[in-house]
Amino acid sequence: MSESIIIIESPNKIEKVEKYSGFKTFATKGHFKELSQNIFFKEQEENYEPEFVPMGKNGNYRENEMINLCRNKEVIIATDPDREGYAIGYMVYESIKNLARSVKRAEFFEITEQGIKKGLENAIPFAQTNFKDFESYKARAVSDKMVGFILSPKYMNKLNDKNISVGRVQTPALNLIVNKELQIKDFLASKENQKIDYKIKALLKKEDKEFIALNDNLFSSKEEALKQIEQLKDEKRAVLFEKESKESKIKPKAPFRTSQFQEAMNKAYGFDSKTSMALAQALFEKGLITYIRTDSNAISQEFITAIEESFKQETWYEKRIYEAGKQSQAEAHEAIRITHTHSFDEIDKIVRQENLSDDERKTYELVFLNSIASQAKDCINENTIYDFNISTLSFKAKITKCLYKGFKELYNLEQEEENEEQELDLNLKPNDEVSILSLECVEVKKQAPARYKESNFISLLEKEGIGRPSTYASFLPVLLQRNYVELEKKGKNSLIKATQKGINFIAKVKEIDEWITQSEYTRQMENVLDLISKGEANYLEFIKAIHEKMGFAKINEANNPPSQKSLDYAKIIAQTLKLELPLDIEKDYKICSNFINEYKDKIPKKQSKPSEKQILLVEKLAKEKGLPLPNHYKEDMQICSEFISQQLQKNTKKK
């Protein structure tokens, strides 16, 4: 047992992996190597071979610690089961392959006893894995860095703004938002589109059920509509002329892909993509849900069988098989689902056992309901259009009646979009009469194009072929940070609005480098990256083609300015250490980078502030024990922690 070691990414999974495997486990803490910031490939060579260097000041130490642990051991590399995870695993393999006794690759899709066991049983020698997957990762990383290093400084200079960045993925994503904003501006500038018509809305009542019916006629002026209402003011009853009914079925949602999960989290709770993924990652590490970066809707036969065994007696249950989906690429595996089947009532127990926060509970409930409801029957509705006569005018009411709840027995799903249909059970036949409660004039205005909702934008990116599940959460924060876009709250929804800066930026890029704004080009690049994984395209041709698009511009030109963030950090260092900033630091990112690297470790570390919870606990303990509050406890987390620890230890000794 001591002769084997498992390498994973997240330290939060160590305890469970060791418990279920019996093997010592080491965490890389994500990437431990990165592309060199100064010379990220050897320019004198024609092969664009990148240089990967230890990440951060502890990078060398972490790599050496891992190497020493793996020496003469049987090593199982179980970094995350996607392209990014494979790349980290490949770098581990390159570091240890000549000193470990053996090196295997395992994939853990769920951090459970069964998931770990299955991953270890299916482990294969790392040398037999597809090294082309690393070539694909390398192509993605180098192309992203190349575009950023060449085009970002170019537009910083052209627009005289250091808070500018160009990205192979972020720029076409921004272009979609800007195009929508321009459509809205064009609409608002058009007088024809601002034309307003009017309709008459009737509020009707049958027994205790109220519903709305709209007049078929369009009135060109409010006065005309009000005149018609005046003529109807003495009418007390509406008569049903005819009705037309059709049945419709609503299928349950498929098990979540990453984009669908992020969209559902935003709709249900208003969480942004980054927050949603952080919450899901925590649940994955606790062994409660499967791996969270996926472009597949498929779930395993074992899980389908487990749901069948648990719920087959329920009237709503129906076995369903889901395919990976048309969008699924090389990263496809199972959808996001719960790892264990159980009843809804058991969620409270799981929350206590795993010490879930309120937001983690919400996230788990969402995945739980989606997982179970994916194996449920359709909801069946009867949609009826009722045509009423009020005097000589026709009014139509659209009514929906639920005939069979199906999956909706599990939970009440909110309508995804605003629906003009009313959910009622009206038992009416031709010539039946209903009461008229009121008649009013309502505007009918041609709607401007709608801005993208934050909840829907990720699905749009997926449809456009922009990005991958591992990167969806990163786009919007970057666009917000650059002030290219802003979020506008409208009811429950957050709408993405392009700022004038974002509009001007895209306009300038389109003048010179339109190719980088086009979704089609980015989609083609994603396809080539998949072909590299399959060995049907190669790294060198891919990188050369992108470099050619930028005129084979030099990547390390001296006049490339630093980012505003780097420059601000350099100024803080200079101010703290009372140093003069180097000459031309604002013009040359290399000068700025060298200055930061030389002096950043000499800045005194700031005291970390305690949380509000820690402060309240200190005050509570001091009051209970009649002790004076420690000095500076509100400013220094260390002081707080030591005081709490001392008092709790005293309590333990007394017991």
C-alpha positions, 0 to 999 in steps of 0.5 A: 500500500505504501508503495503507491501514491495518487496525484490529484489536483484539489487538496480538498479531495485528499481525505476522501481519496485516501479513505477510499483507495488506501493510498497516500495522495498528493495534490498539485493544487491545480496547475503547477506550471505555466507558460513563461511570461517573458519568453513563452517560446524560443523565438529562434526556433521555427517550431514555436515550442513553448516554455513551461515554468514553475507557477508562482514563487512556490512552484519549484518547491511543490514540484520537488516535493511531488518528485520526492514523494513519487521516487521509486513508487507506483504512481497513479495520476488522477488529475481531473478527467478533462483536457485541462486535467490531462494537461496537468497530469501530462506535466506530472508525468514528464516530471516523474517518468524517469524516477517512478517505478510505474506511472498510470492514468486514472479518471475519477468522475465522482469522489465516492467509494465506487467512483474511486474503485472504478477509476483505479480498476480502469487505470492504464499506463500513462505512456499509453494515453493519448499524448495528442491531448496535451498537444491540443492543450498546448495549442490552446494555451499558446494561441490564447497567449499569443493573441493576448500578447500581440493584440492587447498592447496594440489596442492599448496604444491605439485606444490610449487605454491600459484596461484593454484586452483582446482574446481568442474567445472573449472578443467574439463573445463581446462582439455578440453583445455589441451587435445586440446593443447596436440593433437596439440603438437602431430600433430606438432611432427608427420612428416607424418602430416606435409606432404604438397601437392599442388593444382592448383587454377584458378581465372576465370571470367564470365562477371564482376564476378570473382570466384575461381576453384580448380583442382581435382589433388593433386601434391606431390611436388611444382615443379610438380604443377608448371610444370603443370601450365607451360603446361597450360600457353597458355590456355585462356578459361575454358569450363563448362563440367557439373554442379550440383545444390541443394537447401538448407534452413538456419533457423533463430537462435532460441531466445538466451539461455545464452550460445548462447547470450554470443557466439554471443556477442563474435563473433559480438563484441569480448566481453568476457562472463563477459562483455557480462553478465554485459551489459545484466544485465544493459538492464534487469534492465532497463526493455529492455530485459528479464531475462538473465540467462536461458537455454531455447529457448522458448518464451511466446505466448504473445510475439509471438502474439505481433510480429505477430501483429507488423510484419505480413504484412512483406514478411519475417514474419513467426510464429515459436514456440520454445521449451525449448531445450534438455539441459534445466534443472530446471532453464529453463524459457523464452529465452533472448528477448526484452520486447517490440516489435518495429521497428529497427528505434525506437532503437535511441529513446530507446537509448536516453530515457534509456541513453544507452552506445555505448556497451549497444546499441550494446547489445540491437541491437543484442538481438532485431534482434535475437528476431525479426528474430526468427519469420522469414522465412528460407533463401533459397540458391541454391548451385551449383558445377561447373565442368570446363575443362582447357585442360585435367584437371578438376577444380571445383567451389562451388557457392552459389546463394541466391534464397530467403533472408527470415530472412536475409532481417532483417540483414546481418548475418556473416558466422559462419565459414569460408566457401569455397563456393562463393556467386555469381549468375552465369548463366552458362550452359554446354559448356559455356566458361569463361575467365582464369585470372590466375593459381597459385600453392597453398599448401594443408596441413593437418590441426592441431586440432584447439584450442577452440575459446573463442566464442565457448567454452561456447557452448562446456561447455553446451554440456558437461554438465559443469556448468549452465547459472549463472556460464558460465561467471566465468570459463575463467577469473579464468583460465586466473587469474591462468595462466592456459590458455592464449588468442591468437588473430587470426583475429577476434577470440580469441583462448584459449591456455593452458599454460605449467603451465596449462598442468603440473597442469592437468597432476599432478591432473590426477596422483592423483585425475583424477575424478575431471578432468572428464567432465562425473563426473561433468555432473553426479553431475549436474544431482544429483543436479537437482534430489535434487531439485525434491526430488529424491536425498538428500543433505547428500548423495551427499556431503558424496560421494564427501568427500569420493572421497577425502578420507574424508580429513579434511577440516580445517587442519592447514597446508593448506596455504593461497591463493597468493591473501590473502597473498599479501593482508596481506603483504600490511596490515602489510606494511601499518600499520607497523606490523610484519606478524604472524609466519607461516602465509604462511603455515596456511590460518587460521592465514592469514585470522584472521590477515586480519580480525583483521586489514583490517578496520584499513587501511586508505581509499585510495582516489578514482581517478576521471574519465577522463570525470570528469577531462575534465569537471572540466577543461572546467568549470574552463576555462569557468568561469575563475576560478583556477583549484582546487588543487589535482583535478586529484587525488581525485574524491571527489574534482572533484565532489564538484567543478562540483556540485558547478558550476552546482548549480550556473548555475541553480540559475542564470536561 
